[in-house]
Amino acid sequence: MIIEKQHSRRGVHRLIVLSLTTAAVGGAVAYALHSSGAAPDLPQRPLSRIEQAAASRFAGVEPQVRLPDGRTLAPSNEEHALAIEVNLFKGLLVRDEEKRDPTFRLRAEAELARRKPVRASISWEDLSGNRDLTFTVADSEECGLSGGAEQRVLDLDEVARHPCLDRDNLWESGTTLTLELEPVGQAEPLWQELLRDTMKQMAADAYLAQAVADAGE
């Protein structure tokens, strides 16, 4: 999972891009569970089917975030706790899919290659100075991008045609943006992280399709 942060070349907003992985893949920041004997609180909103399944699967246990130094932190709120459970549940679905279908990983690799993931950087100027925003586009095909290395200047109308680039209310009217794209190579750690995300989504989609079929919907 990629959390994008905005930063400034002049240090006005000096934040970074943080990567979170699960304990199953040995990431620097891991998710853990421990028995609590009581069901954790859930968000006060309708839950998706996959969220319901994750909450049911981990009922009676409490998710935690384990830091590299061994310390554990409680989730910041109910949404965070549920997100951890969903992530772990999808990891279990991936394990089951790999057992059921030896070609599952190969199909996920082919799907990620089709999506042509890229690193994107958008730079512009405003009253605070030169600013830029960097993030990962996991599916450049869906976003209407070429998937290759490129640099071009865009106006806000052009940005709006690419949903993965659009950031509501971030830019003033008339702002000119410079877009740089760099393909993510298959040998990079980021590719492996995106592959894990792809496998989790494919496994979740298969689970939901089967649930719908079983329910006769």
N, C-alpha and C positions, 0 to 999 in steps of 0.2 A: 504494500500500500504506500503510495507516495503522497506526502503532505507538502503542498507547495507554499512557499513563503516569498513575499515580495522583499526586494532589497534595493539599495541605491548605490550607484557607483561612487557617490560622494559620501557615503556613510550615513545618510539621513535616516534610512531604515535598513539596518544591517541584520538581516535574518537569513536563514539557510533553508535548504531543502532537506527534510528528514525522512529517512526510510525506516519503516517498521516491518519486521518479519515475525513469523510465529516460531514457537519452540521447535516445531516439527522440522524446520529447515535450518535450525541452528543460527538464527539471526542474533545480532548484538543485543537487540531488545526482544525479549520473548514474552509470550503470553502463557500464563499458568492457571491452573484450577486447584482449589482446595475445597474439601468438604465443609459445608456450613450447616447442614441439617435443615435449612430453611430456604424456600424459594426466594431468589433476589427480586427486588422491585423491578417492574417493567415500565417502559415509557407509557405515558397516558395518551396513547394514540392507537389506531388500528395497526396491527402488525401484519407484515407480509407473510406469505406461507412459509418462506424459508426462515424468517425470524421466529415464527411460531414453532417450527420444527427444532431450531437451535435451542430456544428457551426450554422446550420440553426435554430435549436430549440432555441438557445440563442442569435440569432442575435439582436443587439441593446442593449445588456447588457454586462457589463464588469465583469469578474470573479475577485475575490479577495481572499486573505488568511487572515482569522481572527485569531489572536493570543489569548491565554487564558486571557490576560489582557485587551482585547477589541479592541486593535489596529488592523488596517487592513493594509495589504501590497499588492501592485500590483504584478502581476506575473512577474517573472524575464525576461521572453521573450515570443515570440509568441507560442513556443512549450509548455511552462509551462501553458499559458493561455488555450490553446486547451486541454491539459491533464486534467485541472480542469473541463472544459466543458464536456469532455467525461465522466469523473467520475460522475459528477452530472447527466448527461443524462442516464447513466446506472442505477443510483439510481432511476430515474423515471421509467425506464423499469422494475426494480424489483417491484416497487409499483404496476405497472399495472399487472404484472404477478401474484402477490399475490392476487390481486382482481379477476383475471380471473380463477386462479387455486389454490384452498385451499391447495393442496398437494405440492405446489411449494417449500416451505421451507423444508418440509420433504425430497423431492427429492434431494435438495441441500445438506442437512445433510448427506444423504446416499452417495452422490457423494464424498463429502469431506472425509468421513470415508473410502471410497474405495481408495482414493489417499494417505492415511496414511501420513499426514504432519509430518515433523521432524525438530528439530533444528539441524543444522550442525556446527561443529567446525573443522577447519583444522589448524594444527600447524606445524611449520617447523623452521629450522634455516638457516640464511644467514649471510652476513657480518655485518648486523646491530644488530644481536643477535637473541633471541628467538622471533618468531612472530606467530600470529594466526589471523584467519579470521572466523567470526561467521555470520551466515545468516540462513534464513528459507527456507526449501525446501517444497513448497506447495504440490508437487505431487511426492512422493518418488517412486511410482509404475512406472511412466513414466520415471523416472531417473534410473531405474534398481537397486534401493536400497530395502532393506528388509522392511523398515518402522518401525523396532524395534530398541531398544537400542543396540548399539554396538560400539566397538572401534577396529580399525585395522590400520595397516601401509600400505601405498600405494606408488607405484612409479608413475611417470607421465604418463606412458602408461595405467596404471589401472585407473587413474583419468580421462583420455580422454574418457574412455568407459562410463562415467557417465556425461552427458552434464550439469547437474545442478551443478556439482562440478568444472568443468573445468573453469579456469580463464586464458585467453590468456596472455602470456608474463609476468605473475606474478612470476613464479618460474623459477629459473635457471635449465638448463639441469642436471640431476642426483640428483635433490633434493628429499629427502625422506619426505613424508607427513604422519602425524598421523590424522586419521579421527575419530571423535566422533559424534554419532548420538543419539538424545534423542527425543522420540515421543512427539508430542504436545497433551496434554490431553484435553478432551472435556469440562472440567470445567474451562479451562484457558481463559483469555481474548484474547490471541492470536488465539485460536480456533475460537472465535466469529468473530474476524477480518478476518480470512481466510474464514469463512463461508460467510461473507458479500461479499468478493471478488468472491467467487464461485457463489453466487446468481447473482451478477452483470454480470459475464461472461456467465452464463447460460441464463440470460434474454437477453443479447446482441446477443448470438447465435440464440435464438428463433426469435428475431427481424430481424436479417439478413436473416434467412431462409425464413421468411414470405415475406421480401422485394424481395428476389430472386423469390419466387413463384408468387408474384403479378406482377413482371416485366416479367414473362415468360421466365426467363433465364435458 
